[in-house]
C-alpha cells in the first residue's frame, strides 16, 4: 500500500513578495515535473480563491520572463497582462506555468538536482527538498 506523498510548495516572486505556501498531495512518490507543476498550480489557485485580485496579480507576475520584462522596458513601461478582474482558470494557469518552465522563467530542484524537462521523471522522498525558483537575470549580464 502506497502512502500519499505530501509536498510543501514555497515560492517567491520578484520584489520579495511571498506567495502563500501550499501543500500538494500526490498519489505516489514517483511522478513527472509536468504532474508536480500541475498539482502545485492547481492548489495555489484553489488556496487563493478568496482574494481573486491578489491571486491574479501574483500569478501574472510569477510567470513574466526576464525577456518579456526587457522587451517591455525598452518601450518605457513594464505591464502585467491586463486581466486583473479575470477569475483564474486552473487549466489556463497550469498551461502558463508549463510554458514558463520551458522558457526558463523558473527552475525546479528536487533534492538539490535541477529538473530539465516537463516529462522528466522525479522521485520525491520524505524530508528531501523540492524547490521552485523564479529565475531573474543579474544586472549587467
C-alpha positions as CSV (number, residue, x, y, z in Angstrom):
1,X,0.0,0.0,0.0
2,X,1.5,3.3,-1.1
3,X,1.1,6.3,1.1
4,X,0.1,9.7,-0.1
5,X,3.1,11.9,-0.8
6,X,2.8,15.5,0.6
7,X,5.0,18.2,-0.8
8,X,5.1,21.8,0.6
9,X,5.5,24.3,-2.2
10,X,7.1,27.6,-1.3
11,X,7.6,30.4,-3.9
12,X,8.7,33.9,-4.2
13,X,8.1,36.4,-6.9
14,X,10.4,39.4,-7.9
15,X,10.2,42.2,-5.4
16,X,10.3,40.0,-2.4
17,X,6.6,39.3,-2.2
18,X,5.9,36.0,-0.6
19,X,3.3,33.7,-2.2
20,X,1.2,31.6,0.2
21,X,2.7,28.2,0.9
22,X,0.6,25.3,-0.3
23,X,0.6,21.6,0.4
24,X,0.4,19.4,-2.6
25,X,-0.8,15.8,-2.2
26,X,0.3,13.2,-4.8
27,X,-0.7,9.5,-5.1
28,X,2.9,8.3,-5.2
29,X,6.5,9.4,-4.8
30,X,7.4,8.8,-8.4
31,X,6.0,11.5,-10.7
32,X,6.9,13.9,-13.5
33,X,7.9,17.5,-13.5
34,X,4.7,18.2,-15.5
35,X,2.5,16.5,-12.9
36,X,4.1,18.2,-10.0
37,X,3.7,21.6,-11.6
38,X,0.1,20.8,-12.4
39,X,-0.6,19.8,-8.8
40,X,1.2,22.9,-7.3
41,X,-0.5,25.4,-9.6
42,X,-4.0,23.9,-9.1
43,X,-3.5,24.1,-5.3
44,X,-2.2,27.6,-5.5
45,X,-5.3,28.8,-7.4
46,X,-7.6,26.9,-5.1
47,X,-5.9,28.4,-2.0
48,X,-6.2,32.0,-3.3
49,X,-9.8,31.9,-4.5
50,X,-10.8,34.2,-1.6
51,X,-8.8,37.1,-3.0
52,X,-9.2,37.0,-6.8
53,X,-7.4,40.3,-7.5
54,X,-4.4,39.4,-5.4
55,X,-4.3,35.9,-6.9
56,X,-4.4,37.2,-10.5
57,X,-1.7,39.8,-9.8
58,X,0.6,37.2,-8.2
59,X,0.1,34.6,-11.0
60,X,0.7,37.2,-13.7
61,X,3.9,38.4,-12.0
62,X,5.1,34.9,-11.3
63,X,5.4,33.8,-15.0
64,X,6.7,37.1,-16.6
65,X,10.1,36.2,-18.1
66,X,13.2,38.4,-18.0
67,X,13.0,38.6,-21.8
68,X,9.4,39.9,-21.5
69,X,10.5,42.4,-18.9
70,X,13.4,43.7,-21.0
71,X,11.2,43.9,-24.2
72,X,8.6,45.9,-22.3
73,X,11.2,48.1,-20.5
74,X,12.5,49.1,-23.9
75,X,9.1,50.7,-24.6
76,X,9.3,52.7,-21.3
77,X,6.9,50.7,-19.1
78,X,6.5,47.1,-17.9
79,X,2.9,45.9,-17.7
80,X,1.4,42.8,-16.4
81,X,-1.3,41.2,-18.6
82,X,-4.5,43.3,-18.4
83,X,-6.7,40.7,-16.7
84,X,-6.8,42.0,-13.2
85,X,-10.5,41.1,-12.8
86,X,-10.4,37.8,-14.6
87,X,-11.0,34.8,-12.4
88,X,-8.0,32.5,-12.6
89,X,-8.7,29.3,-14.5
90,X,-6.8,26.3,-13.3
91,X,-6.1,24.7,-16.7
92,X,-5.1,28.0,-18.2
93,X,-2.7,28.7,-15.3
94,X,-1.2,25.2,-15.5
95,X,-0.5,25.7,-19.2
96,X,1.1,29.1,-18.4
97,X,3.3,27.5,-15.8
98,X,4.4,24.7,-18.1
99,X,5.3,27.3,-20.8
100,X,7.2,29.4,-18.2
101,X,9.1,26.4,-17.1
102,X,10.0,25.5,-20.7
103,X,11.1,29.2,-21.3
104,X,13.3,29.2,-18.2
105,X,11.2,31.6,-16.2
106,X,11.6,29.3,-13.2
107,X,13.5,26.1,-12.3
108,X,12.6,23.1,-10.2
109,X,15.1,21.4,-7.9
110,X,14.4,18.0,-6.3
111,X,16.9,17.1,-3.5
112,X,19.3,19.7,-5.0
113,X,19.2,18.4,-8.6
114,X,17.7,20.6,-11.3
115,X,14.9,19.1,-13.4
116,X,15.3,19.8,-17.1
117,X,12.1,18.8,-18.9
118,X,8.4,18.6,-18.2
119,X,8.3,14.9,-18.9
120,X,11.3,14.1,-16.7
121,X,10.5,11.6,-14.0
122,X,11.3,12.6,-10.5
123,X,11.2,10.7,-7.2
124,X,10.0,12.6,-4.1
125,X,11.3,11.4,-0.8
126,X,10.2,12.4,2.7
127,X,12.5,15.1,4.0
128,X,14.1,15.9,0.7
129,X,13.6,19.5,-0.5
130,X,11.6,20.4,-3.5
131,X,12.2,24.0,-4.6
132,X,10.7,26.2,-7.3
133,X,13.0,29.1,-8.0
134,X,11.9,32.1,-10.0
135,X,14.9,33.0,-12.2
136,X,16.0,36.6,-12.6
137,X,18.9,37.8,-14.7
138,X,21.7,39.6,-12.8
139,X,22.1,43.3,-13.6
140,X,24.8,43.9,-16.3
141,X,24.9,40.4,-17.5
